[in-house]
Amino acid sequence: MALLAAFGKDTDGATWTVNFLLRKVESNLCSFSSEPGLIKDTVRLFIALVDMREKGSVVLKSEGFWNIVQLQSKTERGAFPGAAKRGLFKALVLAGAAVDDVQRRGEYWIQVLKPLQDRFKNIICQENFNRIFHEENIKAEIIDILESFIGVAQGSQVVTVQSLFHFLYPMLSEFTTLVGVYHNYQQVVELILELYCECARSMLCYLSQEEKQLGLKLCLRLIQTLSTHVGDSRRIYEACLQTIQTYARCNTGRLSLESAAEEETFRDILLLMELLTNLLSKDFIDLSPPDGSSEGEQTVTAGDVCLYGLNIIMPLMTVDLLKFPSLCTQYFKMITFVCEIYPDKVCQLPMGLLKNLLSSIELGLTTYGQDVIVLCSDFIQVLGTHIYRSNLQGSPVYETLRPLLKLLMNLILTHQINSDLLPNTSSALYVLICCYQDDYQHLVQGLLDSHQDQLVAERLAKAFTELTSNITLNIERQNRIKFRDSFDKFIVNVHGFLLIK
């Protein structure tokens, strides 16, 4: 009771304690900027003090908080590590959520964020910017501002997302242009992509439809700008891959390669895929308020932006590049998510892109491990279900998907797919059987004819007959469940006597 009386809610002791901690944050930022580990922990403490509105309202009354606001505005660029800079602005934005009055919150943004906006405008509005953009001090300033903007996006909440979007939108628009200016400077391009990723992750689903359209159009512009430089990027990637492969060859048996370090070379592709995936997830989850946007207005969907981005990513995703685990996983997550939300748009892809897409699914089933096999199975199931329901027999996508029936059957029957994955792969196989029933019968007959041992052929024929007996081959849930149960028995039975070479 004594401790609660001295340091409980709304007591002088509690206010003193908060101010003491804030002064320690300020002291560390001033005195230990060369200690990245300590600065990182200090910023985490600052975020913890404002990560709830109730705490933030107390912190805003503290003199120590406003001292930190003044400190960050006077700190030289590059004084803090990038992660600390992000965390600092994330904390300042989180604190803004505790300002209840709209007018006072606007004044708070002017005090905290307007100097950042002015710094950015002062740089890019210089008459000779196109001649000096590559100078180290200019580039360092752009990087510092980008790190700060990322922190602003990370700190957005439902109550602040509208005002923060309107603050960020003019700068986001400028950054689509800067991608073209700095396309040879990977760090800057990566940070711009990361800023867009954070905005898509933290803001998009809460924006009104009109604001969401502005955001999606910005993303489309960004990707279009990237696409104009994809040739340059591809040559850079090829050179990087060659360097990595040479390094691996020269150091085989002597050093183990750090795949994570190698993947940093291709971080811009990874960030682009994360951006597209975030856009799709926010299109799927819409928490925006209703608005009265005109129905006749032409709109851009996240699916449109993502499929446009696929045109850039697909030529880059070579077999060598897919060997990098995080790139590989993110790629298959992205294309599966696209297919789950927009299967009709996937079916309408140009033939070249569609073939490349399904070739990568084939590679995923055979080359990149269990997690990727699950994603590929989901892709096949969703796309096959759409083909069946939409009656797309004879279409380009129908013909392009056809070879996967034989491939998946062979992988399952030859034990090349782990038994733990059979629930996923059997669902994909069932959908393919429904789509290509004649092909399935031919495959089964060919398998039976390939066995010279008559006893094995008879047992196999009986097993295949029992697999689909009493099951209507359509994609209704009841028949899927029947097939799954029947398939489990089929696999146990067949693997007991069948060996396919």
C-alpha positions in Angstrom: 0.0 0.0 0.0 2.9 2.4 0.7 4.4 1.7 -2.7 1.1 2.3 -4.4 0.5 5.5 -2.5 4.0 6.7 -3.4 4.3 5.5 -7.0 0.8 4.5 -8.1 -1.2 5.9 -11.0 -1.4 9.7 -11.1 1.0 10.1 -8.1 3.9 12.6 -8.0 6.2 9.6 -7.5 5.0 8.0 -10.8 5.5 11.2 -12.6 9.0 11.6 -11.2 9.9 8.0 -12.2 8.7 8.5 -15.8 10.7 11.7 -16.0 13.8 10.0 -14.5 13.6 7.3 -17.2 13.1 9.9 -20.0 16.1 11.8 -18.8 18.1 8.6 -18.9 17.0 8.1 -22.5 18.1 11.7 -23.3 21.4 11.2 -21.5 22.2 8.0 -23.4 21.3 9.6 -26.8 23.5 12.5 -26.0 26.5 10.7 -24.5 26.6 7.2 -26.0 25.7 7.7 -29.7 28.8 5.7 -30.7 27.5 2.6 -28.8 25.0 1.1 -31.2 23.9 -1.7 -28.8 23.2 0.7 -25.9 21.4 3.2 -28.2 19.2 0.4 -29.6 18.2 -0.6 -26.1 17.7 3.0 -25.1 15.3 3.5 -28.0 13.4 0.3 -27.1 12.9 1.7 -23.6 11.6 5.0 -25.1 9.1 3.0 -27.3 8.0 0.9 -24.2 7.1 4.2 -22.4 4.7 5.4 -25.1 3.4 2.2 -26.7 0.0 2.6 -25.1 -2.2 5.7 -25.1 -2.6 5.7 -21.3 1.2 5.7 -20.9 1.7 8.2 -23.7 -0.6 10.7 -22.0 1.6 10.7 -18.9 4.8 10.9 -20.9 3.5 13.9 -22.9 3.3 15.9 -19.6 6.9 15.2 -18.8 9.6 17.7 -19.4 12.0 14.9 -20.3 9.9 14.0 -23.3 10.0 17.4 -24.8 13.8 17.5 -24.2 14.1 14.4 -26.4 11.9 16.1 -29.1 14.3 19.0 -29.1 17.3 16.7 -29.1 16.3 14.7 -32.2 15.7 17.9 -34.2 19.2 19.2 -33.4 21.1 15.9 -33.8 23.4 15.6 -36.8 22.5 13.1 -39.5 24.2 9.8 -39.0 24.6 10.3 -35.3 22.4 7.2 -34.5 22.3 3.8 -36.3 19.4 3.4 -38.7 17.4 1.1 -36.4 17.7 3.6 -33.6 16.6 6.5 -35.9 13.5 4.5 -36.8 12.8 3.6 -33.2 13.1 7.2 -32.2 10.5 8.5 -34.7 8.3 5.4 -34.0 8.2 6.4 -30.3 7.5 10.1 -31.2 4.6 9.1 -33.4 3.2 6.6 -30.9 3.2 9.4 -28.3 1.1 11.5 -30.7 -1.7 8.9 -30.5 -2.2 10.0 -26.9 -3.1 13.6 -27.9 -6.9 13.4 -27.9 -7.8 16.8 -29.4 -7.5 16.8 -33.2 -6.2 20.4 -33.4 -3.6 19.8 -30.7 -2.5 16.6 -32.5 -2.1 18.6 -35.7 0.1 21.1 -33.8 2.1 18.1 -32.4 2.8 16.8 -35.9 3.9 20.2 -37.0 6.4 20.3 -34.1 7.7 16.8 -34.4 7.3 15.9 -38.2 7.4 19.2 -40.1 11.2 19.7 -39.6 11.7 16.3 -41.2 9.5 17.2 -44.1 11.3 20.6 -44.5 14.7 18.8 -44.6 13.6 16.6 -47.4 12.2 19.4 -49.4 15.3 21.5 -49.0 17.4 18.7 -50.5 15.3 17.7 -53.5 14.3 21.2 -54.4 17.8 22.4 -54.9 18.3 23.5 -58.5 21.4 21.4 -59.0 20.0 18.3 -57.2 20.3 16.2 -60.4 24.0 17.0 -60.5 24.8 16.5 -56.8 22.5 13.7 -55.8 25.4 11.2 -55.8 27.6 13.2 -53.4 28.1 11.4 -50.1 26.6 14.1 -47.9 23.5 14.4 -50.0 23.1 10.6 -50.2 23.6 10.3 -46.4 21.0 12.9 -45.8 18.5 11.1 -48.0 19.2 7.8 -46.1 18.8 9.5 -42.7 15.5 10.9 -43.8 14.3 7.6 -45.2 15.1 5.8 -41.9 13.1 8.5 -40.1 10.1 8.1 -42.4 10.2 4.3 -41.9 9.9 4.9 -38.2 6.9 7.3 -38.7 5.2 4.5 -40.7 5.9 1.9 -38.1 4.4 4.1 -35.4 1.1 4.7 -37.1 -2.1 3.5 -35.3 -5.8 3.5 -36.2 -6.3 6.9 -34.6 -3.3 8.5 -36.3 -3.2 6.7 -39.7 -5.2 9.3 -41.6 -3.2 12.3 -40.6 0.1 10.4 -41.0 -0.8 9.3 -44.5 -1.5 12.8 -45.5 1.8 13.8 -44.1 3.7 11.0 -45.9 1.9 11.1 -49.2 3.8 14.0 -50.8 7.1 12.5 -49.9 6.1 9.0 -51.0 5.2 10.5 -54.4 8.7 12.1 -54.6 10.4 8.8 -53.7 8.9 7.1 -56.7 10.9 9.6 -58.7 14.0 9.1 -56.6 14.0 5.4 -57.3 14.9 6.3 -60.9 17.5 8.8 -59.7 19.2 6.4 -57.3 18.6 3.2 -59.2 22.4 2.4 -59.1 22.6 2.9 -55.3 21.1 -0.2 -53.8 20.9 1.0 -50.2 18.7 3.9 -51.2 16.4 1.8 -53.4 16.1 -0.8 -50.6 15.1 1.9 -48.1 12.5 3.3 -50.4 11.0 -0.1 -50.9 11.1 -0.7 -47.2 9.3 2.5 -46.5 6.6 1.4 -49.0 6.4 -2.0 -47.3 5.9 -0.4 -43.9 3.2 1.9 -45.2 1.4 -1.0 -46.8 1.7 -3.1 -43.7 0.7 -0.5 -41.1 -1.6 1.9 -42.9 -3.3 0.6 -46.0 -6.2 -1.4 -44.5 -7.3 1.5 -42.3 -7.4 4.1 -45.1 -10.6 5.3 -46.9 -11.2 4.0 -50.4 -10.1 7.3 -51.9 -6.9 7.3 -49.8 -6.3 3.6 -50.6 -6.5 4.4 -54.3 -3.8 7.1 -53.9 -1.6 4.6 -52.1 -2.1 1.9 -54.7 -1.4 4.3 -57.6 1.8 5.4 -55.8 2.9 1.7 -55.5 2.1 1.2 -59.2 4.2 4.2 -60.1 7.1 2.9 -58.0 7.0 -0.5 -59.7 6.8 1.1 -63.1 9.9 3.2 -62.3 11.7 0.0 -61.1 10.7 -1.8 -64.3 12.5 0.8 -66.5 15.7 -0.1 -64.7 15.2 -3.9 -64.5 17.7 -4.5 -67.3 20.4 -2.7 -65.3 19.4 -4.6 -62.2 19.5 -7.9 -64.0 23.0 -7.4 -65.1 24.0 -6.5 -61.6 22.3 -9.6 -60.2 24.0 -11.8 -62.8 27.4 -10.3 -61.8 26.6 -10.8 -58.1 25.6 -14.4 -58.7 28.7 -15.1 -60.6 30.8 -13.6 -57.9 29.1 -15.7 -55.2 29.4 -18.9 -57.3 33.1 -18.2 -57.8 33.6 -17.5 -54.1 31.8 -20.8 -53.3 33.8 -22.8 -55.7 37.1 -21.3 -54.5 36.2 -21.8 -50.8 34.6 -25.2 -50.9 35.8 -27.3 -48.1 37.5 -24.3 -46.4 34.8 -21.9 -45.4 31.1 -22.3 -44.9 29.1 -19.7 -46.8 26.7 -17.3 -45.0 23.6 -17.5 -47.1 22.0 -14.7 -45.2 24.9 -12.4 -46.1 24.6 -13.4 -49.8 20.9 -12.7 -49.7 21.6 -9.1 -48.7 22.7 -8.6 -52.3 19.2 -9.3 -53.5 17.4 -7.6 -50.7 15.6 -5.2 -53.1 13.9 -8.1 -54.8 12.9 -9.5 -51.4 11.5 -6.1 -50.3 9.6 -5.7 -53.6 8.0 -9.1 -53.0 7.1 -8.2 -49.4 5.6 -5.0 -50.7 3.4 -6.8 -53.1 2.4 -9.4 -50.5 1.5 -6.6 -48.0 -0.6 -4.9 -50.6 -2.5 -8.1 -51.2 -3.1 -8.8 -47.6 -4.5 -5.2 -47.0 -6.7 -5.6 -50.1 -8.0 -8.8 -48.5 -8.4 -7.3 -45.0 -10.2 -3.9 -45.3 -10.9 -2.0 -42.1 -11.3 1.3 -43.8 -14.3 3.6 -43.0 -17.1 3.7 -45.6 -16.9 6.6 -48.0 -18.9 8.0 -50.8 -16.4 7.6 -53.7 -18.0 7.7 -57.1 -18.7 4.3 -58.6 -17.8 5.2 -62.1 -14.3 6.2 -61.2 -11.6 3.9 -62.5 -9.9 2.1 -59.6 -6.6 0.2 -59.2 -6.7 -2.9 -57.1 -3.9 -4.5 -55.2 -4.1 -7.4 -57.6 -3.4 -5.1 -60.6 -0.3 -3.8 -58.9 0.9 -7.2 -57.8 0.4 -8.8 -61.2 2.3 -5.8 -62.8 5.1 -6.5 -60.3 5.1 -10.1 -61.3 6.2 -9.1 -64.7 9.3 -7.6 -63.2 10.0 -10.3 -60.7 9.5 -13.4 -62.9 12.4 -12.8 -65.3 14.7 -12.3 -62.3 13.7 -15.4 -60.4 16.2 -17.8 -61.9 17.0 -21.2 -60.5 20.2 -19.9 -59.0 18.4 -17.0 -57.3 15.7 -19.3 -55.8 18.5 -21.2 -54.0 18.5 -18.4 -51.5 16.0 -19.5 -48.8 14.4 -16.2 -47.8 14.0 -15.1 -51.5 12.6 -18.6 -52.4 10.1 -18.7 -49.5 8.9 -15.1 -50.1 8.5 -15.7 -53.8 6.3 -18.8 -53.3 4.3 -17.1 -50.6 3.6 -14.2 -52.9 2.5 -16.1 -55.9 0.3 -18.4 -53.8 -1.3 -15.4 -52.1 -1.9 -13.8 -55.5 -3.6 -17.0 -56.7 -5.8 -17.3 -53.6 -7.1 -13.7 -53.9 -7.2 -13.2 -57.6 -7.3 -16.6 -59.4 -9.2 -15.1 -62.3 -6.4 -12.6 -62.9 -3.8 -15.4 -62.8 -5.7 -17.3 -65.4 -5.6 -14.2 -67.7 -1.8 -13.7 -67.5 0.1 -13.6 -70.8 1.1 -17.1 -72.0 4.9 -16.5 -71.4 4.4 -15.3 -67.9 1.9 -18.1 -67.1 4.3 -20.7 -68.4 7.1 -19.3 -66.2 4.8 -19.1 -63.2 3.8 -22.8 -63.5 7.4 -23.9 -64.3 8.4 -22.3 -61.0 5.6 -24.3 -59.3 7.0 -27.5 -60.8 10.5 -26.5 -59.5 9.0 -25.8 -56.1 7.5 -29.3 -55.9 10.8 -31.0 -56.6 13.6 -28.8 -55.4 13.2 -26.4 -52.5 11.9 -28.3 -49.5 8.8 -29.0 -47.5 7.6 -25.4 -46.8 7.7 -24.6 -50.5 5.9 -27.9 -51.4 3.0 -26.9 -49.1 2.8 -23.4 -50.8 2.9 -25.0 -54.3 0.2 -27.5 -53.3 -2.0 -24.6 -52.1 -1.4 -22.8 -55.4 -2.4 -25.8 -57.5 -5.5 -26.5 -55.4 -6.7 -22.9 -55.7 -6.0 -22.5 -59.4 -7.4 -25.9 -60.2 -10.6 -25.2 -58.2 -11.1 -21.9 -60.1 -10.5 -23.7 -63.5 -13.1 -26.3 -62.6 -15.7 -23.9 -61.3 -15.3 -21.5 -64.2 -15.4 -24.2 -66.8 -12.1 -23.2 -68.4 -11.4 -26.5 -70.1 -9.4 -25.9 -73.3 -8.1 -22.5 -72.1 -4.4 -21.7 -72.0 -4.2 -22.0 -68.2 -6.0 -25.3 -68.4 -3.4 -26.7 -70.8 -0.5 -25.2 -68.9 -1.6 -26.8 -65.6 -2.2 -30.2 -67.1 1.4 -31.6 -66.8 1.3 -31.1 -63.0 -1.1 -34.1 -62.6 1.5 -36.6 -63.8 4.3 -34.9 -61.9 2.4 -34.9 -58.6 1.3 -38.5 -59.0 4.8 -39.7 -59.6 6.2 -37.7 -56.7 3.7 -39.2 -54.3 3.9 -42.8 -55.5 7.7 -42.8 -55.5 8.0 -41.5 -51.9 9.6 -38.2 -53.0 7.2 -36.3 -50.9 7.3 -36.6 -47.1 4.4 -38.4 -45.6 3.7 -35.3 -43.3 2.9 -33.3 -46.5 0.4 -35.8 -47.9 -2.7 -34.0 -46.6 -1.6 -30.9 -48.6 -0.5 -32.8 -51.8 -3.5 -35.1 -51.8 -5.9 -32.1 -51.8 -4.0 -30.7 -54.8 -4.0 -34.1 -56.5 -7.7 -34.5 -56.1 -8.4 -31.1 -57.7 -6.2 -32.0 -60.6 -8.0 -35.4 -61.0 -11.3 -33.5 -61.1 -10.0 -31.2 -63.8 -8.3 -33.9 -65.9 -10.3 -37.1 -65.4 -9.4 -38.6 -68.8 -5.7 -37.8 -68.3 -5.9 -39.5 -64.9 -7.4 -42.7 -66.4 -4.6 -42.8 -69.0 -2.0 -42.3 -66.3 -3.4 -45.1 -64.2 -3.6 -47.4 -67.2 -0.1 -46.6 -68.3 1.2 -47.3 -64.8 -0.6 -50.7 -64.8 0.8 -51.6 -68.2 4.3 -50.8 -67.1 4.3 -53.6 -64.5 5.3 -57.0 -65.9 4.4 -58.7 -62.6 0.8 -59.5 -63.0 0.1 -59.8 -59.3 1.5 -56.3 -58.6 -0.6 -54.9 -61.5 -3.8 -56.5 -60.2 -3.2 -55.2 -56.7 -2.4 -51.7 -58.0 -5.6 -51.8 -60.2 -7.7 -52.7 -57.2 -6.1 -50.0 -55.1 -6.8 -47.3 -57.7 -10.4 -48.6 -58.1 -10.9 -48.3 -54.3 -9.4 -44.8 -54.3 -12.2 -43.2 -56.2 -15.1 -45.7 -55.6 -18.2 -44.0 -54.2 -16.7 -40.6 -54.8 -18.2 -38.2 -57.4 -15.2 -36.4 -58.9 -16.1 -32.8 -58.3 -14.7 -30.2 -56.0 -17.5 -30.2 -53.4 -16.3 -30.4 -49.8 -18.0 -33.7 -49.0 -16.2 -35.5 -51.9 -12.8 -33.9 -51.0 -13.1 -35.3 -47.5 -14.0 -38.7 -48.8 -11.0 -38.7 -51.2 -8.7 -37.6 -48.4 -9.7 -40.5 -46.2 -9.6 -42.9 -49.1 -6.2 -41.6 -50.2 -4.6 -42.2 -46.8 -5.6 -45.9 -47.0 -4.4 -46.0 -50.7 -0.9 -44.7 -49.8 -0.5 -47.2 -46.9 -1.6 -50.0 -49.2 0.4 -49.1 -52.3 3.6 -48.1 -50.5 3.5 -51.6 -49.0 4.1 -53.4 -52.3 4.8 -50.8 -55.0 8.3 -49.6 -56.1 8.3 -47.4 -59.2 11.7 -46.8 -60.8 
